[in-house]
Every structure is written in structure tokens, then in C-alpha cells.
Amino acid sequence: MTNSLNTPVEAIEINFPVLIEQYCIREGSGGKGKYRGGDGLIREYKFLEDVELCILSERRRNGPYGLKGGGEGKKGQNTLVREDETIELAGKENIKVRKNDRIIIKTPGGGGYEKE
């Protein structure tokens, strides 16, 4: 699965041992400006069995920059939620995920254009 494709939830759930618990727009994640940056997405995956997971994502340290005085978009965030702990993940991870763990992926918002 990639962030550049809008893979249907049903296709993910049929092909992988995962349940999509949330898939929505990340409201307010776009940068400010005369022309606001686009909002990112939030995807929450609950794993139905132990799996090895590879995450390749960008813009986790710095948000996408704005242009001509526009504000930067919110940076992305990857979070592993276990029964007993919550762990912030890096943009590039290869981890073993246990049954009932959840991964929350918040994609970055786009940078804004022109000062308001």
C-alpha cells in the first residue's frame, strides 16, 4: 500500500490481517495563507495477528513549507498504540507489530501559498 494510491478500505481488509478503524481528513493540517494548503489524512490500522510492518514516510521532522509567505503544513506523525504503551515512530520504520496493536498514520498537510 502506498500513500500515493487511495487503496479502498475493503481491498486492504480482504488482503491483509488488518481492520481499518479510522480513515478521514486531518482537519486543519494545511498551512495558512491566502490559499490554504491541502489537509492530510488520518488512517488507523488495527492488526488482527502478529505481522512485520515497514513504514516509509516523509515530512515527519518538518512540515511542508509554504510559498510567498504562506504557512507550513503540519508535519506527519506515525504512532504505535499498544495495550500498555504509546510509541512515536520515525518516518522510516521496520517493526514487529502484535495482534491488537494499532498504528495511527497522520499524513502531513500541504504548505500554504501567499501571506493572508
A tleap script that builds the chain and sets N, CA, C and O, in Angstrom:
source leaprc.protein.ff14SB
mol = sequence {
  NMET THR ASN SER LEU ASN THR PRO VAL GLU
  ALA ILE GLU ILE ASN PHE PRO VAL LEU ILE
  GLU GLN TYR CYS ILE ARG GLU GLY SER GLY
  GLY LYS GLY LYS TYR ARG GLY GLY ASP GLY
  LEU ILE ARG GLU TYR LYS PHE LEU GLU ASP
  VAL GLU LEU CYS ILE LEU SER GLU ARG ARG
  ARG ASN GLY PRO TYR GLY LEU LYS GLY GLY
  GLY GLU GLY LYS LYS GLY GLN ASN THR LEU
  VAL ARG GLU ASP GLU THR ILE GLU LEU ALA
  GLY LYS GLU ASN ILE LYS VAL ARG LYS ASN
  ASP ARG ILE ILE ILE LYS THR PRO GLY GLY
  GLY GLY TYR GLU LYS CGLU
}
set mol.1.N position { 0.855 -1.176 0.000 }
set mol.1.CA position { 0.000 0.000 0.000 }
set mol.1.C position { 0.897 1.233 0.000 }
set mol.1.O position { 1.972 1.226 0.600 }
set mol.2.N position { 0.464 2.257 -0.654 }
set mol.2.CA position { 1.243 3.476 -0.677 }
set mol.2.C position { 0.349 4.656 -0.351 }
set mol.2.O position { -0.878 4.569 -0.407 }
set mol.3.N position { 0.986 5.750 -0.014 }
set mol.3.CA position { 0.247 6.963 0.284 }
set mol.3.C position { -0.196 7.664 -0.996 }
set mol.3.O position { -1.068 8.532 -0.963 }
set mol.4.N position { 0.404 7.287 -2.123 }
set mol.4.CA position { 0.041 7.946 -3.367 }
set mol.4.C position { -1.177 7.295 -4.023 }
set mol.4.O position { -1.734 7.845 -4.973 }
set mol.5.N position { -1.590 6.145 -3.531 }
set mol.5.CA position { -2.794 5.493 -4.026 }
set mol.5.C position { -3.885 5.582 -2.961 }
set mol.5.O position { -3.594 5.582 -1.765 }
set mol.6.N position { -5.102 5.654 -3.386 }
set mol.6.CA position { -6.222 5.650 -2.450 }
set mol.6.C position { -6.813 4.239 -2.453 }
set mol.6.O position { -7.915 4.010 -2.953 }
set mol.7.N position { -6.060 3.307 -1.885 }
set mol.7.CA position { -6.492 1.915 -1.848 }
set mol.7.C position { -7.784 1.807 -1.053 }
set mol.7.O position { -7.832 2.268 0.087 }
set mol.8.N position { -8.828 1.215 -1.614 }
set mol.8.CA position { -10.085 1.087 -0.878 }
set mol.8.C position { -9.905 0.283 0.412 }
set mol.8.O position { -9.160 -0.697 0.447 }
set mol.9.N position { -10.587 0.706 1.454 }
set mol.9.CA position { -10.525 0.032 2.747 }
set mol.9.C position { -10.832 -1.458 2.580 }
set mol.9.O position { -10.162 -2.305 3.170 }
set mol.10.N position { -11.839 -1.767 1.782 }
set mol.10.CA position { -12.239 -3.164 1.585 }
set mol.10.C position { -11.100 -3.994 0.996 }
set mol.10.O position { -10.916 -5.147 1.387 }
set mol.11.N position { -10.340 -3.433 0.072 }
set mol.11.CA position { -9.224 -4.158 -0.534 }
set mol.11.C position { -8.125 -4.430 0.496 }
set mol.11.O position { -7.518 -5.501 0.488 }
set mol.12.N position { -7.875 -3.480 1.366 }
set mol.12.CA position { -6.869 -3.666 2.409 }
set mol.12.C position { -7.313 -4.760 3.365 }
set mol.12.O position { -6.540 -5.662 3.691 }
set mol.13.N position { -8.559 -4.678 3.813 }
set mol.13.CA position { -9.049 -5.632 4.812 }
set mol.13.C position { -9.182 -7.057 4.248 }
set mol.13.O position { -9.035 -8.027 4.992 }
set mol.14.N position { -9.454 -7.190 2.966 }
set mol.14.CA position { -9.549 -8.520 2.350 }
set mol.14.C position { -8.166 -9.148 2.192 }
set mol.14.O position { -8.018 -10.359 2.356 }
set mol.15.N position { -7.161 -8.347 1.877 }
set mol.15.CA position { -5.833 -8.866 1.544 }
set mol.15.C position { -4.839 -8.919 2.690 }
set mol.15.O position { -3.814 -9.594 2.582 }
set mol.16.N position { -5.116 -8.228 3.777 }
set mol.16.CA position { -4.172 -8.166 4.896 }
set mol.16.C position { -4.907 -8.406 6.213 }
set mol.16.O position { -6.105 -8.140 6.306 }
set mol.17.N position { -4.205 -8.904 7.229 }
set mol.17.CA position { -4.851 -9.149 8.531 }
set mol.17.C position { -4.962 -7.857 9.342 }
set mol.17.O position { -4.325 -7.694 10.383 }
set mol.18.N position { -5.783 -6.956 8.837 }
set mol.18.CA position { -5.886 -5.633 9.438 }
set mol.18.C position { -7.330 -5.139 9.327 }
set mol.18.O position { -8.050 -5.475 8.387 }
set mol.19.N position { -7.725 -4.345 10.299 }
set mol.19.CA position { -9.033 -3.699 10.309 }
set mol.19.C position { -8.780 -2.194 10.301 }
set mol.19.O position { -8.039 -1.689 11.145 }
set mol.20.N position { -9.383 -1.477 9.366 }
set mol.20.CA position { -9.228 -0.026 9.311 }
set mol.20.C position { -10.241 0.579 10.273 }
set mol.20.O position { -11.449 0.495 10.050 }
set mol.21.N position { -9.740 1.188 11.345 }
set mol.21.CA position { -10.631 1.749 12.367 }
set mol.21.C position { -10.982 3.207 12.098 }
set mol.21.O position { -12.003 3.700 12.576 }
set mol.22.N position { -10.134 3.901 11.332 }
set mol.22.CA position { -10.390 5.310 11.032 }
set mol.22.C position { -9.715 5.652 9.706 }
set mol.22.O position { -8.588 5.236 9.439 }
set mol.23.N position { -10.427 6.416 8.884 }
set mol.23.CA position { -9.873 6.887 7.623 }
set mol.23.C position { -10.590 8.197 7.322 }
set mol.23.O position { -11.729 8.193 6.855 }
set mol.24.N position { -9.925 9.313 7.588 }
set mol.24.CA position { -10.605 10.600 7.477 }
set mol.24.C position { -9.613 11.711 7.128 }
set mol.24.O position { -8.398 11.509 7.130 }
set mol.25.N position { -10.154 12.865 6.835 }
set mol.25.CA position { -9.338 14.048 6.570 }
set mol.25.C position { -8.776 14.570 7.886 }
set mol.25.O position { -9.475 14.598 8.899 }
set mol.26.N position { -7.533 14.976 7.868 }
set mol.26.CA position { -6.872 15.558 9.036 }
set mol.26.C position { -7.148 17.067 9.020 }
set mol.26.O position { -6.346 17.862 8.530 }
set mol.27.N position { -8.289 17.422 9.562 }
set mol.27.CA position { -8.769 18.811 9.532 }
set mol.27.C position { -7.722 19.790 10.080 }
set mol.27.O position { -7.117 19.552 11.125 }
set mol.28.N position { -7.525 20.889 9.356 }
set mol.28.CA position { -6.638 21.956 9.810 }
set mol.28.C position { -5.155 21.674 9.670 }
set mol.28.O position { -4.341 22.406 10.232 }
set mol.29.N position { -4.779 20.634 8.939 }
set mol.29.CA position { -3.351 20.307 8.814 }
set mol.29.C position { -2.664 21.075 7.691 }
set mol.29.O position { -1.435 21.092 7.624 }
set mol.30.N position { -3.425 21.704 6.816 }
set mol.30.CA position { -2.840 22.510 5.739 }
set mol.30.C position { -2.328 23.838 6.262 }
set mol.30.O position { -2.890 24.393 7.206 }
set mol.31.N position { -1.268 24.352 5.659 }
set mol.31.CA position { -0.670 25.615 6.084 }
set mol.31.C position { -1.562 26.805 5.784 }
set mol.31.O position { -2.351 26.789 4.839 }
set mol.32.N position { -1.421 27.843 6.609 }
set mol.32.CA position { -2.208 29.061 6.425 }
set mol.32.C position { -1.682 29.866 5.242 }
set mol.32.O position { -0.524 29.741 4.846 }
set mol.33.N position { -2.550 30.681 4.699 }
set mol.33.CA position { -2.178 31.546 3.592 }
set mol.33.C position { -3.413 32.030 2.864 }
set mol.33.O position { -4.532 31.606 3.150 }
set mol.34.N position { -3.190 32.922 1.923 }
set mol.34.CA position { -4.299 33.369 1.074 }
set mol.34.C position { -4.954 32.148 0.435 }
set mol.34.O position { -6.175 32.084 0.287 }
set mol.35.N position { -4.111 31.176 0.058 }
set mol.35.CA position { -4.568 29.890 -0.458 }
set mol.35.C position { -4.037 28.816 0.489 }
set mol.35.O position { -2.854 28.478 0.460 }
set mol.36.N position { -4.923 28.287 1.325 }
set mol.36.CA position { -4.521 27.293 2.325 }
set mol.36.C position { -3.967 26.036 1.655 }
set mol.36.O position { -4.371 25.655 0.556 }
set mol.37.N position { -3.034 25.416 2.357 }
set mol.37.CA position { -2.529 24.123 1.907 }
set mol.37.C position { -3.582 23.045 2.128 }
set mol.37.O position { -4.430 23.179 3.010 }
set mol.38.N position { -3.535 22.001 1.352 }
set mol.38.CA position { -4.491 20.902 1.484 }
set mol.38.C position { -4.286 20.132 2.774 }
set mol.38.O position { -3.164 20.008 3.264 }
set mol.39.N position { -5.374 19.618 3.318 }
set mol.39.CA position { -5.307 18.824 4.539 }
set mol.39.C position { -4.819 17.415 4.228 }
set mol.39.O position { -5.070 16.873 3.152 }
set mol.40.N position { -4.118 16.838 5.195 }
set mol.40.CA position { -3.657 15.456 5.093 }
set mol.40.C position { -4.765 14.492 5.505 }
set mol.40.O position { -5.933 14.870 5.600 }
set mol.41.N position { -4.381 13.254 5.746 }
set mol.41.CA position { -5.319 12.193 6.136 }
set mol.41.C position { -4.904 11.574 7.462 }
set mol.41.O position { -3.752 11.684 7.882 }
set mol.42.N position { -5.855 10.925 8.110 }
set mol.42.CA position { -5.578 10.087 9.271 }
set mol.42.C position { -6.067 8.690 8.924 }
set mol.42.O position { -7.214 8.498 8.519 }
set mol.43.N position { -5.175 7.719 9.090 }
set mol.43.CA position { -5.543 6.317 8.901 }
set mol.43.C position { -5.132 5.562 10.153 }
set mol.43.O position { -3.999 5.683 10.618 }
set mol.44.N position { -6.056 4.785 10.692 }
set mol.44.CA position { -5.769 3.983 11.877 }
set mol.44.C position { -6.000 2.516 11.537 }
set mol.44.O position { -7.088 2.123 11.117 }
set mol.45.N position { -4.958 1.720 11.728 }
set mol.45.CA position { -4.986 0.300 11.396 }
set mol.45.C position { -4.921 -0.516 12.685 }
set mol.45.O position { -4.060 -0.265 13.529 }
set mol.46.N position { -5.810 -1.480 12.848 }
set mol.46.CA position { -5.745 -2.424 13.962 }
set mol.46.C position { -5.342 -3.775 13.373 }
set mol.46.O position { -5.958 -4.255 12.422 }
set mol.47.N position { -4.303 -4.382 13.948 }
set mol.47.CA position { -3.774 -5.624 13.405 }
set mol.47.C position { -4.447 -6.824 14.056 }
set mol.47.O position { -4.587 -6.882 15.277 }
set mol.48.N position { -4.859 -7.775 13.233 }
set mol.48.CA position { -5.607 -8.935 13.686 }
set mol.48.C position { -4.721 -10.139 13.974 }
set mol.48.O position { -5.194 -11.168 14.457 }
set mol.49.N position { -3.440 -10.004 13.674 }
set mol.49.CA position { -2.446 -11.019 14.011 }
set mol.49.C position { -1.078 -10.354 14.034 }
set mol.49.O position { -0.930 -9.216 13.591 }
set mol.50.N position { -0.077 -11.060 14.549 }
set mol.50.CA position { 1.289 -10.538 14.566 }
set mol.50.C position { 1.788 -10.401 13.130 }
set mol.50.O position { 1.623 -11.311 12.317 }
set mol.51.N position { 2.402 -9.253 12.823 }
set mol.51.CA position { 2.948 -9.024 11.482 }
set mol.51.C position { 4.234 -8.222 11.579 }
set mol.51.O position { 4.520 -7.609 12.608 }
set mol.52.N position { 5.001 -8.229 10.509 }
set mol.52.CA position { 6.146 -7.331 10.386 }
set mol.52.C position { 5.702 -6.194 9.489 }
set mol.52.O position { 5.120 -6.423 8.429 }
set mol.53.N position { 5.975 -4.972 9.909 }
set mol.53.CA position { 5.473 -3.788 9.228 }
set mol.53.C position { 6.628 -2.882 8.825 }
set mol.53.O position { 7.547 -2.641 9.608 }
set mol.54.N position { 6.570 -2.389 7.609 }
set mol.54.CA position { 7.558 -1.441 7.117 }
set mol.54.C position { 6.835 -0.136 6.792 }
set mol.54.O position { 5.875 -0.135 6.023 }
set mol.55.N position { 7.286 0.962 7.367 }
set mol.55.CA position { 6.722 2.282 7.090 }
set mol.55.C position { 7.787 3.119 6.391 }
set mol.55.O position { 8.906 3.252 6.886 }
set mol.56.N position { 7.439 3.672 5.261 }
set mol.56.CA position { 8.305 4.590 4.523 }
set mol.56.C position { 7.513 5.869 4.319 }
set mol.56.O position { 6.651 5.937 3.443 }
set mol.57.N position { 7.799 6.874 5.118 }
set mol.57.CA position { 7.039 8.120 5.034 }
set mol.57.C position { 7.987 9.305 5.136 }
set mol.57.O position { 9.136 9.163 5.555 }
set mol.58.N position { 7.501 10.454 4.754 }
set mol.58.CA position { 8.297 11.681 4.724 }
set mol.58.C position { 7.619 12.772 5.542 }
set mol.58.O position { 6.474 12.632 5.972 }
set mol.59.N position { 8.346 13.848 5.742 }
set mol.59.CA position { 7.845 15.055 6.418 }
set mol.59.C position { 7.397 14.774 7.845 }
set mol.59.O position { 6.349 15.247 8.282 }
set mol.60.N position { 8.211 13.989 8.574 }
set mol.60.CA position { 7.920 13.703 9.977 }
set mol.60.C position { 8.704 14.633 10.909 }
set mol.60.O position { 8.318 14.812 12.065 }
set mol.61.N position { 9.790 15.222 10.425 }
set mol.61.CA position { 10.567 16.182 11.238 }
set mol.61.C position { 10.126 17.620 10.995 }
set mol.61.O position { 10.009 18.406 11.935 }
set mol.62.N position { 9.885 17.957 9.747 }
set mol.62.CA position { 9.468 19.309 9.362 }
set mol.62.C position { 8.243 19.212 8.467 }
set mol.62.O position { 8.141 18.322 7.623 }
set mol.63.N position { 7.321 20.135 8.662 }
set mol.63.CA position { 6.143 20.169 7.797 }
set mol.63.C position { 6.488 20.715 6.427 }
set mol.63.O position { 7.516 21.375 6.273 }
set mol.64.N position { 5.661 20.458 5.431 }
set mol.64.CA position { 5.872 21.016 4.098 }
set mol.64.C position { 5.858 22.553 4.153 }
set mol.64.O position { 4.965 23.151 4.754 }
set mol.65.N position { 6.826 23.164 3.538 }
set mol.65.CA position { 6.963 24.624 3.608 }
set mol.65.C position { 5.894 25.328 2.766 }
set mol.65.O position { 5.389 24.783 1.785 }
set mol.66.N position { 5.568 26.553 3.179 }
set mol.66.CA position { 4.676 27.400 2.398 }
set mol.66.C position { 5.487 28.233 1.411 }
set mol.66.O position { 6.713 28.297 1.501 }
set mol.67.N position { 4.806 28.859 0.485 }
set mol.67.CA position { 5.464 29.706 -0.505 }
set mol.67.C position { 4.921 31.124 -0.442 }
set mol.67.O position { 3.748 31.339 -0.135 }
set mol.68.N position { 5.790 32.098 -0.739 }
set mol.68.CA position { 5.422 33.515 -0.791 }
set mol.68.C position { 4.704 33.965 0.486 }
set mol.68.O position { 3.704 34.680 0.433 }
set mol.69.N position { 5.239 33.529 1.636 }
set mol.69.CA position { 4.677 33.946 2.928 }
set mol.69.C position { 3.603 33.039 3.478 }
set mol.69.O position { 3.083 33.298 4.564 }
set mol.70.N position { 3.251 31.982 2.767 }
set mol.70.CA position { 2.271 31.015 3.269 }
set mol.70.C position { 2.869 30.182 4.393 }
set mol.70.O position { 4.082 29.982 4.461 }
set mol.71.N position { 2.003 29.704 5.269 }
set mol.71.CA position { 2.461 28.916 6.416 }
set mol.71.C position { 2.781 27.478 6.055 }
set mol.71.O position { 2.308 26.940 5.054 }
set mol.72.N position { 3.597 26.878 6.900 }
set mol.72.CA position { 3.964 25.484 6.685 }
set mol.72.C position { 2.805 24.575 7.096 }
set mol.72.O position { 2.056 24.889 8.022 }
set mol.73.N position { 2.669 23.459 6.406 }
set mol.73.CA position { 1.663 22.462 6.774 }
set mol.73.C position { 2.135 21.689 7.995 }
set mol.73.O position { 3.329 21.661 8.293 }
set mol.74.N position { 1.205 21.064 8.700 }
set mol.74.CA position { 1.587 20.255 9.857 }
set mol.74.C position { 2.434 19.081 9.405 }
set mol.74.O position { 2.201 18.498 8.346 }
set mol.75.N position { 3.418 18.742 10.222 }
set mol.75.CA position { 4.244 17.586 9.898 }
set mol.75.C position { 3.449 16.309 10.125 }
set mol.75.O position { 2.480 16.290 10.884 }
set mol.76.N position { 3.873 15.241 9.453 }
set mol.76.CA position { 3.229 13.951 9.604 }
set mol.76.C position { 3.613 13.300 10.919 }
set mol.76.O position { 4.550 13.731 11.591 }
set mol.77.N position { 2.878 12.259 11.280 }
set mol.77.CA position { 3.120 11.576 12.546 }
set mol.77.C position { 2.729 10.111 12.409 }
set mol.77.O position { 1.680 9.786 11.852 }
set mol.78.N position { 3.580 9.234 12.921 }
set mol.78.CA position { 3.315 7.798 12.948 }
set mol.78.C position { 3.340 7.356 14.404 }
set mol.78.O position { 4.317 7.605 15.110 }
set mol.79.N position { 2.271 6.701 14.858 }
set mol.79.CA position { 2.165 6.311 16.266 }
set mol.79.C position { 1.763 4.849 16.369 }
set mol.79.O position { 0.828 4.398 15.708 }
set mol.80.N position { 2.488 4.115 17.211 }
set mol.80.CA position { 2.135 2.738 17.539 }
set mol.80.C position { 1.438 2.754 18.889 }
set mol.80.O position { 1.987 3.262 19.866 }
set mol.81.N position { 0.223 2.199 18.951 }
set mol.81.CA position { -0.539 2.155 20.199 }
set mol.81.C position { -0.681 0.696 20.606 }
set mol.81.O position { -1.302 -0.107 19.909 }
set mol.82.N position { -0.088 0.374 21.755 }
set mol.82.CA position { -0.200 -0.963 22.324 }
set mol.82.C position { -1.080 -0.895 23.556 }
set mol.82.O position { -1.395 0.192 24.041 }
set mol.83.N position { -1.469 -2.022 24.052 }
set mol.83.CA position { -2.332 -2.085 25.235 }
set mol.83.C position { -1.738 -1.308 26.405 }
set mol.83.O position { -2.465 -0.667 27.163 }
set mol.84.N position { -0.412 -1.367 26.551 }
set mol.84.CA position { 0.247 -0.781 27.715 }
set mol.84.C position { 1.151 0.410 27.419 }
set mol.84.O position { 1.763 0.954 28.337 }
set mol.85.N position { 1.250 0.831 26.145 }
set mol.85.CA position { 2.130 1.955 25.825 }
set mol.85.C position { 1.805 2.558 24.466 }
set mol.85.O position { 1.180 1.927 23.614 }
set mol.86.N position { 2.246 3.792 24.292 }
set mol.86.CA position { 2.132 4.504 23.019 }
set mol.86.C position { 3.539 4.932 22.620 }
set mol.86.O position { 4.262 5.529 23.417 }
set mol.87.N position { 3.925 4.624 21.377 }
set mol.87.CA position { 5.277 4.891 20.903 }
set mol.87.C position { 5.217 5.731 19.640 }
set mol.87.O position { 4.550 5.357 18.675 }
set mol.88.N position { 5.914 6.875 19.637 }
set mol.88.CA position { 6.032 7.684 18.420 }
set mol.88.C position { 7.087 7.038 17.538 }
set mol.88.O position { 8.199 6.758 17.986 }
set mol.89.N position { 6.734 6.805 16.293 }
set mol.89.CA position { 7.623 6.152 15.346 }
set mol.89.C position { 8.264 7.170 14.413 }
set mol.89.O position { 7.735 8.257 14.184 }
set mol.90.N position { 9.410 6.787 13.887 }
set mol.90.CA position { 10.106 7.634 12.913 }
set mol.90.C position { 9.421 7.513 11.549 }
set mol.90.O position { 8.486 6.730 11.376 }
set mol.91.N position { 9.892 8.282 10.610 }
set mol.91.CA position { 9.342 8.245 9.266 }
set mol.91.C position { 9.658 6.950 8.528 }
set mol.91.O position { 8.901 6.521 7.657 }
set mol.92.N position { 10.765 6.341 8.877 }
set mol.92.CA position { 11.182 5.071 8.281 }
set mol.92.C position { 11.310 4.065 9.417 }
set mol.92.O position { 12.137 4.238 10.312 }
set mol.93.N position { 10.497 3.021 9.383 }
set mol.93.CA position { 10.486 2.015 10.453 }
set mol.93.C position { 10.269 0.637 9.858 }
set mol.93.O position { 9.561 0.480 8.863 }
set mol.94.N position { 10.881 -0.348 10.470 }
set mol.94.CA position { 10.611 -1.755 10.208 }
set mol.94.C position { 10.426 -2.389 11.579 }
set mol.94.O position { 11.395 -2.585 12.312 }
set mol.95.N position { 9.184 -2.708 11.924 }
set mol.95.CA position { 8.888 -3.167 13.286 }
set mol.95.C position { 7.989 -4.396 13.254 }
set mol.95.O position { 7.296 -4.665 12.273 }
set mol.96.N position { 8.024 -5.130 14.360 }
set mol.96.CA position { 7.111 -6.246 14.561 }
set mol.96.C position { 5.919 -5.713 15.342 }
set mol.96.O position { 6.066 -5.144 16.424 }
set mol.97.N position { 4.744 -5.909 14.776 }
set mol.97.CA position { 3.505 -5.426 15.379 }
set mol.97.C position { 2.751 -6.645 15.889 }
set mol.97.O position { 2.662 -7.666 15.206 }
set mol.98.N position { 2.206 -6.526 17.104 }
set mol.98.CA position { 1.496 -7.645 17.717 }
set mol.98.C position { -0.005 -7.560 17.462 }
set mol.98.O position { -0.544 -6.494 17.165 }
set mol.99.N position { -0.656 -8.694 17.584 }
set mol.99.CA position { -2.114 -8.742 17.455 }
set mol.99.C position { -2.738 -7.716 18.390 }
set mol.99.O position { -2.349 -7.609 19.553 }
set mol.100.N position { -3.706 -6.964 17.878 }
set mol.100.CA position { -4.442 -5.900 18.580 }
set mol.100.C position { -3.679 -4.589 18.718 }
set mol.100.O position { -4.232 -3.620 19.239 }
set mol.101.N position { -2.419 -4.523 18.267 }
set mol.101.CA position { -1.728 -3.233 18.196 }
set mol.101.C position { -2.425 -2.382 17.140 }
set mol.101.O position { -3.066 -2.896 16.223 }
set mol.102.N position { -2.283 -1.071 17.295 }
set mol.102.CA position { -2.818 -0.140 16.303 }
set mol.102.C position { -1.704 0.787 15.844 }
set mol.102.O position { -0.836 1.177 16.625 }
set mol.103.N position { -1.745 1.127 14.586 }
set mol.103.CA position { -0.832 2.131 14.021 }
set mol.103.C position { -1.710 3.283 13.538 }
set mol.103.O position { -2.673 3.077 12.800 }
set mol.104.N position { -1.366 4.490 13.961 }
set mol.104.CA position { -2.070 5.684 13.500 }
set mol.104.C position { -1.105 6.482 12.637 }
set mol.104.O position { -0.051 6.918 13.099 }
set mol.105.N position { -1.480 6.666 11.381 }
set mol.105.CA position { -0.674 7.430 10.428 }
set mol.105.C position { -1.396 8.743 10.159 }
set mol.105.O position { -2.534 8.755 9.690 }
set mol.106.N position { -0.718 9.847 10.462 }
set mol.106.CA position { -1.240 11.174 10.138 }
set mol.106.C position { -0.333 11.747 9.061 }
set mol.106.O position { 0.837 12.038 9.308 }
set mol.107.N position { -0.885 11.905 7.866 }
set mol.107.CA position { -0.061 12.436 6.781 }
set mol.107.C position { 0.059 13.957 6.930 }
set mol.107.O position { -0.826 14.597 7.498 }
set mol.108.N position { 1.148 14.530 6.422 }
set mol.108.CA position { 1.335 15.972 6.548 }
set mol.108.C position { 0.338 16.755 5.704 }
set mol.108.O position { -0.179 16.259 4.703 }
set mol.109.N position { 0.081 17.982 6.126 }
set mol.109.CA position { -0.738 18.890 5.322 }
set mol.109.C position { 0.162 19.627 4.338 }
set mol.109.O position { 1.375 19.705 4.534 }
set mol.110.N position { -0.422 20.156 3.304 }
set mol.110.CA position { 0.344 20.917 2.326 }
set mol.110.C position { 0.656 22.320 2.821 }
set mol.110.O position { -0.074 22.868 3.646 }
set mol.111.N position { 1.730 22.897 2.323 }
set mol.111.CA position { 2.079 24.273 2.671 }
set mol.111.C position { 1.115 25.269 2.031 }
set mol.111.O position { 0.596 25.041 0.939 }
set mol.112.N position { 0.888 26.376 2.732 }
set mol.112.CA position { 0.020 27.422 2.210 }
set mol.112.C position { 0.748 28.296 1.187 }
set mol.112.O position { 1.973 28.240 1.070 }
set mol.113.N position { -0.020 29.103 0.447 }
set mol.113.CA position { 0.542 29.962 -0.583 }
set mol.113.C position { 0.106 31.403 -0.344 }
set mol.113.O position { -1.084 31.677 -0.187 }
set mol.114.N position { 1.044 32.300 -0.315 }
set mol.114.CA position { 0.866 33.735 -0.120 }
set mol.114.C position { 0.387 34.054 1.285 }
set mol.114.O position { -0.416 33.342 1.888 }
set mol.115.N position { 0.920 35.156 1.766 }
set mol.115.CA position { 0.544 35.652 3.085 }
set mol.115.C position { -0.920 36.094 3.067 }
set mol.115.O position { -1.399 36.651 2.078 }
set mol.116.N position { -1.623 35.839 4.172 }
set mol.116.CA position { -3.042 36.224 4.276 }
set mol.116.C position { -3.210 37.715 4.305 }
set mol.116.O position { -4.335 38.208 4.390 }
savepdb mol mol.pdb
quit
